[in-house]
Amino acid sequence: MADENIKSEAAPKSEKAPEAAPPPPAPTTGGGRKAIGALLSVLIIVGAIALTFYVWSVIEHHPRTDDAVARANVIGIVPRVKGPIVKLHVVENQAVKAGDLLFEIDPEDYELAGEKAKANLDALDKEIEVARVQDKELAIAVKVAEAGVERARAQLKQTQDTLERLEPLLKQRFTTAEQVDQARTLRDVAATAVETERQRLNQANVAVSKFDTLTAQRVGLVATLKLAELELSYCKVTAPFPGRVISLNLSEGAHVSPLLPVFSLLDTRQWYVIANFREAEIQHIAPGQEVEVYLLSAPRQRFRGKVQGIGWAVKPEGEAELLGVPYVKRELNWVHIAQRFPVRIAIENPDPELFRMGASAVAIIKGEPAK
């Protein structure tokens, strides 16, 4: 019994449990994946093409260029008188306001010229005053001389008439030769008196004309004095507009002359950008269009601008020098590339701390060209 029990207990241990059936194989999905992949590829290609056409359309109708530089007007500060600089009030790159004193030229020569002109004018004024006092007497003398001439002419006429009446009577013996000779003598004396009175009248007129001559001379001396005062004022040279001093390479004591600039002044009132666009893009640009501009030194800050004008002339490659015609360099001389033309863009909100002459810029045309 014990053995049977042992066998009965051991039997279950020797039996093996049935193995679980393997899971059924998953359905094949290779064809679906290929279809999805092909669809995604088509969508990506179509999207890339659409994006390419969109970008092309934007660039075509809103051209942009990084071939641009910031510009401002620059003038040479030229003195109107010559002389050594005695005081220099500015330094290189200094910001100045309109009317600020830039430098002073030695005024001594011009002060002396002004004093001389004033002395000459004062002396002439005294002569004119004396002539003015005598003017009334001279006017009376002229009238007296004129009256003397009239009396002498009347006397001459009377003696001439008397002589003409007596001469026919002499042949008829109604008068004597002595009476005729007396009449002829009186006629000659009257003629001499007329000439004397005429000379006296001329002298009186000359005396009066001296006053007029002095008065006319005064106009010239007044002009000389004003010119001397004006030249003296030119010894102080001031800034004609707000800007920055550039190209200052001299010191006090330097001799300056008219027509030769001492240094230059950068006009900071108006900044603009000269942007070179390809000739195929010019048709999409017109004056008045809005432009977005940024400087490479501050790419995150945008500035508003408007197209002022498009260049109508650039110097062709290899052409002889043409005065006043801008030259736009072609970077690939061995490849035929499109010519570029300069477009002037006025900046409406420039930052005076960022804009510098010649700074690199990017210009993007935003507005549509006028139709």
C-alpha positions as CSV (number, residue, x, y, z in Angstrom):
1,M,0.0,0.0,0.0
2,A,2.8,2.3,0.8
3,D,4.4,1.6,-2.5
4,E,1.1,2.4,-4.3
5,N,0.8,5.6,-2.4
6,I,4.3,6.5,-3.3
7,K,3.6,5.7,-6.9
8,S,0.4,7.6,-6.8
9,E,2.2,10.7,-5.4
10,A,5.1,10.5,-7.8
11,A,3.0,10.0,-10.9
12,P,1.8,13.5,-11.2
13,K,5.3,14.8,-10.8
14,S,6.5,12.8,-13.8
15,E,3.7,14.1,-16.1
16,K,4.5,17.2,-18.3
17,A,2.1,20.1,-18.6
18,P,0.9,20.7,-22.1
19,E,2.7,23.6,-23.9
20,A,0.7,26.7,-24.9
21,A,-0.1,27.1,-28.6
22,P,2.0,29.8,-30.4
23,P,0.2,33.1,-31.3
24,P,-1.1,33.3,-34.8
25,P,1.2,35.3,-37.2
26,A,0.5,39.0,-37.7
27,P,-1.0,40.0,-41.0
28,T,1.5,41.3,-43.5
29,T,1.5,45.3,-43.7
30,G,4.4,45.9,-46.2
31,G,2.2,47.2,-49.0
32,G,0.5,49.8,-46.7
33,R,3.8,51.2,-45.4
34,K,5.1,51.7,-49.0
35,A,1.9,53.5,-49.9
36,I,2.1,55.8,-46.9
37,G,5.8,56.5,-47.6
38,A,5.1,57.3,-51.3
39,L,2.3,59.6,-50.3
40,L,4.6,61.5,-47.8
41,S,7.3,61.8,-50.4
42,V,4.8,63.2,-52.9
43,L,3.5,65.7,-50.3
44,I,7.1,66.7,-49.3
45,I,8.0,67.3,-53.0
46,V,4.8,69.2,-53.7
47,G,5.3,71.3,-50.5
48,A,8.9,72.0,-51.5
49,I,7.9,73.0,-55.0
50,A,5.1,75.2,-53.6
51,L,7.4,76.7,-51.0
52,T,10.0,77.4,-53.7
53,F,7.5,79.1,-56.0
54,Y,6.2,81.1,-53.0
55,V,9.7,82.2,-52.0
56,W,10.5,83.0,-55.7
57,S,7.3,85.1,-55.9
58,V,8.1,87.0,-52.8
59,I,11.7,87.6,-53.9
60,E,10.5,88.5,-57.4
61,H,8.0,91.1,-56.3
62,H,9.8,92.2,-53.1
63,P,13.5,92.3,-54.1
64,R,16.1,92.4,-51.5
65,T,19.9,92.9,-51.6
66,D,22.8,92.9,-49.1
67,D,24.9,95.0,-51.5
68,A,23.9,98.2,-49.8
69,V,25.7,100.8,-47.7
70,A,24.6,103.6,-45.4
71,R,25.3,107.1,-46.7
72,A,24.9,110.7,-45.7
73,N,25.9,114.0,-47.4
74,V,29.4,115.3,-46.7
75,I,30.6,118.9,-47.4
76,G,34.0,120.4,-47.1
77,I,34.3,123.3,-44.6
78,V,36.0,126.0,-46.6
79,P,36.9,129.4,-45.1
80,R,36.1,132.5,-47.1
81,V,39.2,134.4,-45.9
82,K,42.8,133.4,-45.6
83,G,45.1,133.4,-42.6
84,P,46.4,131.3,-39.7
85,I,44.1,129.4,-37.4
86,V,44.4,130.9,-33.9
87,K,41.7,128.7,-32.2
88,L,40.4,125.3,-33.1
89,H,37.2,124.4,-31.2
90,V,36.6,120.9,-32.5
91,V,38.2,117.5,-32.6
92,E,37.9,114.5,-35.0
93,N,34.5,112.8,-34.9
94,Q,33.0,115.4,-32.6
95,A,29.2,116.0,-32.9
96,V,28.4,119.7,-33.5
97,K,25.1,121.6,-33.7
98,A,24.2,124.2,-36.3
99,G,25.9,127.5,-35.4
100,D,28.6,126.0,-33.2
101,L,32.0,127.6,-33.6
102,L,34.5,125.4,-35.5
103,F,37.6,127.5,-35.7
104,E,38.9,131.1,-35.8
105,I,41.2,132.7,-38.2
106,D,43.6,135.5,-37.1
107,P,41.4,138.7,-37.5
108,E,44.2,141.3,-37.1
109,D,44.5,142.1,-40.9
110,Y,40.8,142.4,-41.3
111,E,40.4,144.6,-38.3
112,L,43.0,147.0,-39.7
113,A,41.2,147.0,-43.1
114,G,37.9,147.8,-41.4
115,E,39.5,150.7,-39.4
116,K,41.1,152.1,-42.5
117,A,37.8,152.0,-44.4
118,K,36.0,153.6,-41.5
119,A,38.6,156.4,-41.3
120,N,38.2,157.1,-45.1
121,L,34.5,157.2,-44.8
122,D,34.7,159.6,-41.8
123,A,37.0,162.0,-43.7
124,L,34.7,162.0,-46.7
125,D,31.7,162.7,-44.5
126,K,33.4,165.8,-43.2
127,E,34.1,167.0,-46.7
128,I,30.5,166.4,-47.7
129,E,29.3,168.3,-44.6
130,V,31.4,171.3,-45.6
131,A,30.1,171.1,-49.2
132,R,26.6,170.8,-47.9
133,V,27.0,174.1,-45.9
134,Q,28.4,175.8,-49.0
135,D,25.7,174.3,-51.2
136,K,23.2,177.1,-50.6
137,E,25.8,179.8,-51.3
138,L,26.9,177.9,-54.4
139,A,23.3,177.6,-55.6
140,I,22.9,181.4,-55.2
141,A,26.1,181.9,-57.1
142,V,24.8,179.8,-59.9
143,K,21.6,181.8,-60.1
144,V,23.6,185.1,-60.1
145,A,25.9,183.8,-62.8
146,E,22.9,182.7,-64.8
147,A,21.3,186.1,-64.4
148,G,24.6,187.7,-65.5
149,V,24.7,185.7,-68.6
150,E,21.1,186.7,-69.4
151,R,22.0,190.4,-68.9
152,A,25.1,190.1,-71.1
153,R,23.1,188.5,-73.8
154,A,20.5,191.2,-73.7
155,Q,23.2,193.9,-73.8
156,L,24.8,192.1,-76.7
157,K,21.5,192.0,-78.6
158,Q,20.9,195.6,-78.0
159,T,24.3,196.7,-79.2
160,Q,24.0,194.5,-82.2
161,D,20.7,196.0,-83.2
162,T,22.0,199.5,-82.7
163,L,25.0,198.7,-85.0
164,E,22.8,197.2,-87.6
165,R,20.6,200.4,-87.7
166,L,23.6,202.8,-87.9
167,E,25.5,201.1,-90.6
168,P,22.9,201.7,-93.4
169,L,22.6,205.3,-92.3
170,L,26.3,205.9,-92.7
171,K,26.0,205.5,-96.5
172,Q,23.2,208.1,-96.5
173,R,25.3,210.4,-94.2
174,F,22.5,210.4,-91.6
175,T,25.2,209.4,-89.0
176,T,28.9,209.6,-88.6
177,A,31.6,207.0,-88.8
178,E,32.5,207.8,-85.2
179,Q,29.0,206.8,-84.0
180,V,29.2,203.6,-86.0
181,D,32.6,202.8,-84.5
182,Q,31.2,203.4,-81.0
183,A,28.2,201.1,-81.6
184,R,30.6,198.4,-82.9
185,T,32.8,198.8,-79.8
186,L,29.8,198.5,-77.5
187,R,28.8,195.4,-79.4
188,D,32.2,193.8,-79.0
189,V,32.3,194.7,-75.3
190,A,28.8,193.1,-74.8
191,A,30.0,189.9,-76.6
192,T,33.0,189.7,-74.2
193,A,30.7,190.2,-71.2
194,V,28.6,187.3,-72.4
195,E,31.7,185.1,-72.5
196,T,32.8,186.2,-69.1
197,E,29.4,185.5,-67.5
198,R,29.4,182.1,-69.1
199,Q,32.7,181.2,-67.6
200,R,31.5,182.5,-64.2
201,L,28.4,180.2,-64.6
202,N,30.6,177.2,-65.5
203,Q,32.7,177.8,-62.4
204,A,29.6,177.9,-60.2
205,N,28.3,174.7,-61.7
206,V,31.7,173.0,-61.1
207,A,31.6,174.0,-57.5
208,V,28.1,172.6,-57.1
209,S,29.0,169.4,-59.0
210,K,31.8,168.8,-56.4
211,F,29.2,168.1,-53.8
212,D,27.5,165.6,-56.0
213,T,30.8,163.9,-56.7
214,L,31.6,163.6,-53.0
215,T,28.1,162.1,-52.4
216,A,28.7,159.5,-55.1
217,Q,32.1,158.6,-53.7
218,R,30.5,157.9,-50.3
219,V,28.5,155.0,-51.7
220,G,31.8,153.3,-52.7
221,L,33.4,153.9,-49.3
222,V,30.4,152.5,-47.5
223,A,30.6,149.4,-49.6
224,T,34.3,149.1,-48.8
225,L,33.6,149.3,-45.1
226,K,30.8,146.7,-45.2
227,L,33.1,144.4,-47.1
228,A,35.8,144.8,-44.5
229,E,33.3,144.1,-41.7
230,L,32.0,141.1,-43.6
231,E,35.5,139.6,-44.1
232,L,36.1,140.2,-40.4
233,S,33.0,138.1,-39.5
234,Y,34.3,135.3,-41.8
235,C,37.2,134.9,-39.4
236,K,34.9,132.9,-37.2
237,V,33.8,129.7,-39.0
238,T,30.6,128.1,-37.7
239,A,28.8,124.8,-38.5
240,P,26.1,125.3,-41.2
241,F,24.1,122.3,-39.9
242,P,24.3,119.6,-37.2
243,G,26.8,116.9,-38.0
244,R,30.1,115.2,-37.2
245,V,33.6,116.5,-37.9
246,I,35.6,114.1,-40.1
247,S,39.0,114.3,-41.8
248,L,40.4,116.8,-39.3
249,N,44.1,116.6,-39.8
250,L,45.5,120.0,-38.7
251,S,46.3,122.0,-35.6
252,E,46.2,125.6,-34.5
253,G,48.7,127.7,-36.4
254,A,47.9,126.1,-39.8
255,H,47.4,128.6,-42.6
256,V,44.2,128.2,-44.5
257,S,42.9,129.8,-47.7
258,P,39.6,130.2,-49.5
259,L,38.5,127.3,-51.9
260,L,40.6,124.8,-49.9
261,P,38.6,122.7,-47.4
262,V,40.0,122.5,-43.9
263,F,38.1,119.4,-43.0
264,S,34.7,117.8,-43.7
265,L,31.3,117.8,-42.0
266,L,29.0,114.8,-42.1
267,D,25.4,115.9,-42.4
268,T,23.5,113.7,-39.8
269,R,20.1,115.3,-40.4
270,Q,19.3,112.8,-43.2
271,W,20.6,109.3,-43.7
272,Y,19.9,107.2,-46.8
273,V,21.0,103.8,-48.1
274,I,22.4,103.1,-51.6
275,A,21.3,99.6,-52.5
276,N,22.4,97.9,-55.7
277,F,19.7,95.8,-57.3
278,R,19.9,93.6,-60.4
279,E,18.6,95.2,-63.6
280,A,15.8,92.5,-63.8
281,E,14.5,93.6,-60.4
282,I,14.3,97.3,-61.3
283,Q,10.9,96.8,-62.9
284,H,9.5,95.9,-59.4
285,I,10.9,99.1,-57.8
286,A,9.5,102.6,-58.0
287,P,10.0,105.9,-56.2
288,G,7.9,106.1,-53.0
289,Q,7.9,102.4,-52.3
290,E,8.3,101.4,-48.6
291,V,11.6,99.6,-47.8
292,E,12.7,97.7,-44.8
293,V,16.4,98.2,-43.9
294,Y,18.7,96.9,-41.3
295,L,22.4,97.2,-40.7
296,L,24.7,94.3,-40.4
297,S,26.0,95.8,-37.2
298,A,22.5,95.6,-35.7
299,P,20.5,93.0,-37.6
300,R,17.7,92.8,-35.1
301,Q,16.8,96.5,-35.4
302,R,14.7,97.4,-38.4
303,F,14.4,100.9,-40.0
304,R,11.7,102.3,-42.3
305,G,12.7,103.8,-45.6
306,K,11.3,105.0,-48.9
307,V,12.7,104.8,-52.4
308,Q,13.8,108.2,-53.5
309,G,15.0,107.3,-57.0
310,I,16.7,104.7,-59.2
311,G,20.0,105.3,-60.9
312,W,19.8,105.8,-64.6
313,A,23.5,105.5,-65.4
314,V,26.4,103.3,-64.2
315,K,29.8,103.1,-65.8
316,P,30.0,100.0,-68.1
317,E,32.8,97.6,-67.4
318,G,36.0,98.6,-69.1
319,E,34.6,102.0,-70.1
320,A,36.8,105.0,-69.9
321,E,36.3,107.3,-66.9
322,L,33.0,109.2,-67.1
323,L,32.8,112.1,-64.8
324,G,30.0,111.9,-62.2
325,V,28.8,108.4,-63.3
326,P,28.8,105.8,-60.5
327,Y,30.6,102.5,-60.9
328,V,29.1,99.3,-59.6
329,K,31.7,96.5,-59.6
330,R,30.9,93.1,-61.0
331,E,32.3,90.4,-58.7
332,L,32.6,87.7,-61.5
333,N,34.3,89.3,-64.4
334,W,34.7,86.0,-66.3
335,V,30.9,85.2,-66.0
336,H,28.2,87.2,-67.7
337,I,26.1,88.4,-64.8
338,A,23.3,91.0,-64.6
339,Q,24.3,94.6,-64.2
340,R,23.2,96.3,-61.0
341,F,21.8,99.8,-60.6
342,P,22.0,101.9,-57.4
343,V,18.7,102.7,-55.7
344,R,18.6,105.6,-53.2
345,I,16.5,104.9,-50.1
346,A,15.7,107.7,-47.6
347,I,15.7,106.4,-44.0
348,E,12.8,107.8,-42.0
349,N,13.8,106.7,-38.5
350,P,17.6,106.5,-38.4
351,D,19.4,105.7,-35.1
352,P,22.3,108.3,-34.8
353,E,24.2,105.9,-32.7
354,L,24.1,103.1,-35.3
355,F,24.3,104.8,-38.7
356,R,27.8,105.4,-39.9
357,M,29.0,106.4,-43.3
358,G,29.7,103.3,-45.4
359,A,28.1,100.8,-43.0
360,S,26.9,97.6,-44.6
361,A,23.1,97.2,-44.9
362,V,20.4,95.0,-46.2
363,A,17.4,96.5,-48.1
364,I,14.1,94.7,-48.7
365,I,11.4,96.3,-50.9
366,K,8.0,96.0,-49.2
367,G,5.6,98.1,-51.1
368,E,4.1,97.3,-54.5
369,P,5.2,99.4,-57.5
370,A,2.7,101.9,-58.7
371,K,0.8,100.8,-61.8
